[in-house]
Amino acid sequence: MLFGSFEQFSPDRKGHHPKDHLAKYQGWMHADGYAGFEDLYRSGDIREVACMAHVRRKFVDIHRAQGSAIADEAIMRCAIVGFFALLRPQCLLATTYCQCAPPSHFAP
């Protein structure tokens, strides 16, 4: 698996800049929540890789507001994914976290 970084200066924050810069790109992209990327994700050529900190924050907000047991479980699962991502970089996708360590390594 290859990883890379791309930075491109834009004179303003208009949404057409990311479209122009990444017009030929296909694959996964980890980026901030800038609304200019939304059209790229909708096209299907670029798939968003969400930041676990941002995913977790949404569940924390729900748990604080509603006391949701499901949100509490999601917060715990985000912590597990984050922990294993530190141990093994290929664990960055939530769908692979169970493959990172045998079940005996899971602890409360």
Sine and cosine of phi, psi and omega as CSV:
sin_phi,cos_phi,sin_psi,cos_psi,sin_omega,cos_omega
0.00,0.00,0.75,-0.66,0.01,-1.00
-0.98,-0.20,0.66,-0.76,0.06,-1.00
-0.87,-0.49,0.51,-0.86,0.02,-1.00
-0.43,-0.90,0.13,-0.99,0.01,-1.00
-0.74,-0.68,0.62,-0.78,0.00,-1.00
-0.71,-0.71,0.79,-0.61,0.08,-1.00
-0.77,-0.64,0.67,-0.74,-0.01,-1.00
-0.63,-0.78,0.80,-0.60,0.02,-1.00
-0.96,0.26,0.66,-0.75,0.11,-0.99
-0.77,-0.63,0.65,-0.76,-0.05,-1.00
-0.94,0.33,-0.26,0.97,0.02,-1.00
-0.46,-0.89,-0.06,-1.00,-0.07,-1.00
-0.97,-0.23,0.44,0.90,0.00,-1.00
-0.92,0.38,0.59,-0.81,-0.10,-0.99
-0.92,0.39,-0.31,0.95,-0.03,-1.00
-0.96,0.28,-0.35,0.94,-0.02,-1.00
-0.89,0.45,-0.78,0.63,0.03,-1.00
-0.87,0.49,-0.59,0.81,0.04,-1.00
-0.87,0.49,-0.69,0.73,-0.01,-1.00
-0.93,0.37,-0.72,0.69,-0.06,-1.00
-0.90,0.44,-0.59,0.81,-0.12,-0.99
-0.93,-0.36,0.36,0.93,-0.10,-0.99
-0.83,0.55,-0.58,0.82,-0.06,-1.00
-0.98,-0.18,0.00,1.00,-0.06,-1.00
-0.99,0.16,0.64,-0.77,0.13,-0.99
-0.71,-0.71,0.72,-0.70,0.03,-1.00
0.58,-0.81,-0.42,-0.91,-0.05,-1.00
-1.00,-0.09,0.56,-0.83,0.04,-1.00
-0.63,-0.78,0.78,-0.63,0.10,-0.99
-0.96,-0.27,0.87,-0.49,-0.05,-1.00
-0.55,-0.84,0.13,-0.99,0.05,-1.00
-0.96,0.29,-0.07,-1.00,-0.08,-1.00
-1.00,0.10,0.37,0.93,-0.01,-1.00
-0.84,0.54,0.81,-0.59,-0.06,-1.00
-0.89,0.47,-0.38,0.92,0.01,-1.00
-0.90,0.44,-0.29,0.96,0.02,-1.00
-1.00,0.08,-0.24,0.97,-0.11,-0.99
-0.84,0.54,-0.68,0.73,0.00,-1.00
-0.90,0.44,-0.56,0.83,0.04,-1.00
-0.90,0.43,-0.66,0.75,0.01,-1.00
-0.93,0.37,-0.61,0.79,-0.01,-1.00
-0.91,0.42,-0.49,0.87,-0.04,-1.00
-0.91,0.42,-0.44,0.90,-0.02,-1.00
1.00,0.00,-0.25,0.97,0.02,-1.00
-0.96,0.28,-0.52,0.86,0.00,-1.00
-0.89,-0.46,0.77,-0.63,0.00,-1.00
-0.95,-0.31,0.76,-0.65,-0.05,-1.00
-0.97,0.26,0.71,-0.71,0.15,-0.99
-0.96,-0.29,0.94,-0.34,-0.08,-1.00
-0.97,0.24,0.56,-0.83,0.08,-1.00
-0.98,0.19,0.80,-0.60,-0.04,-1.00
-0.87,0.49,-0.51,0.86,0.03,-1.00
-0.90,0.44,-0.63,0.77,0.02,-1.00
-0.95,0.30,-0.63,0.78,0.06,-1.00
-0.87,0.49,-0.76,0.65,-0.02,-1.00
-0.86,0.51,-0.67,0.75,-0.05,-1.00
-0.85,0.52,-0.63,0.78,0.02,-1.00
-0.89,0.46,-0.66,0.75,0.02,-1.00
-0.93,0.36,-0.58,0.81,0.06,-1.00
-0.89,0.46,-0.69,0.73,0.03,-1.00
-0.86,0.50,-0.70,0.71,0.01,-1.00
-0.90,0.43,-0.69,0.72,-0.02,-1.00
-0.90,0.44,-0.67,0.74,0.02,-1.00
-0.89,0.45,-0.64,0.76,-0.06,-1.00
-0.97,0.22,-0.58,0.81,-0.16,-0.99
-0.85,-0.53,-0.21,0.98,-0.07,-1.00
0.92,0.40,0.48,0.88,-0.09,-1.00
-0.91,0.42,0.79,-0.61,0.06,-1.00
-0.93,0.37,-0.54,0.84,0.03,-1.00
-0.92,0.40,-0.68,0.73,0.04,-1.00
-0.89,0.45,-0.63,0.77,0.03,-1.00
-0.87,0.48,-0.69,0.73,0.05,-1.00
-0.89,0.45,-0.66,0.75,0.01,-1.00
-0.90,0.44,-0.63,0.78,0.04,-1.00
-0.87,0.49,-0.70,0.71,0.02,-1.00
-0.89,0.45,-0.67,0.74,0.00,-1.00
-0.92,0.39,-0.60,0.80,0.07,-1.00
-0.89,0.47,-0.61,0.79,0.03,-1.00
-0.91,0.42,-0.65,0.76,0.02,-1.00
-0.90,0.43,-0.72,0.69,0.01,-1.00
-0.87,0.49,-0.70,0.71,0.02,-1.00
-0.88,0.47,-0.65,0.76,0.01,-1.00
-0.89,0.45,-0.74,0.68,-0.01,-1.00
-0.94,0.33,-0.46,0.89,0.07,-1.00
-0.90,0.43,-0.56,0.83,0.07,-1.00
-0.92,0.39,-0.59,0.81,-0.04,-1.00
-0.97,0.24,-0.66,0.75,-0.06,-1.00
-0.64,-0.76,0.91,-0.41,-0.07,-1.00
-0.82,0.57,-0.50,0.86,-0.02,-1.00
-0.95,0.32,-0.06,1.00,0.01,-1.00
-1.00,0.01,0.20,0.98,-0.08,-1.00
-0.90,0.43,-0.44,0.90,0.02,-1.00
-1.00,0.00,0.76,-0.65,-0.06,-1.00
-0.83,0.56,-0.50,0.87,-0.06,-1.00
-0.94,0.35,-0.24,0.97,-0.04,-1.00
-0.95,-0.33,0.02,1.00,-0.14,-0.99
-0.90,0.43,-0.47,0.88,0.00,-1.00
-0.95,0.31,-0.33,0.94,0.00,-1.00
-1.00,0.06,-0.12,0.99,-0.11,-0.99
-0.98,0.21,-0.46,0.89,-0.02,-1.00
-0.43,-0.90,0.49,-0.87,0.06,-1.00
-0.91,0.42,0.40,-0.91,-0.05,-1.00
-0.81,0.58,-0.43,0.90,0.00,-1.00
-0.90,0.44,-0.30,0.95,0.01,-1.00
-1.00,0.09,-0.20,0.98,0.01,-1.00
-0.98,0.19,0.77,-0.63,0.02,-1.00
-0.60,-0.80,0.47,-0.88,0.01,-1.00
-0.92,0.39,0.00,0.00,0.00,0.00
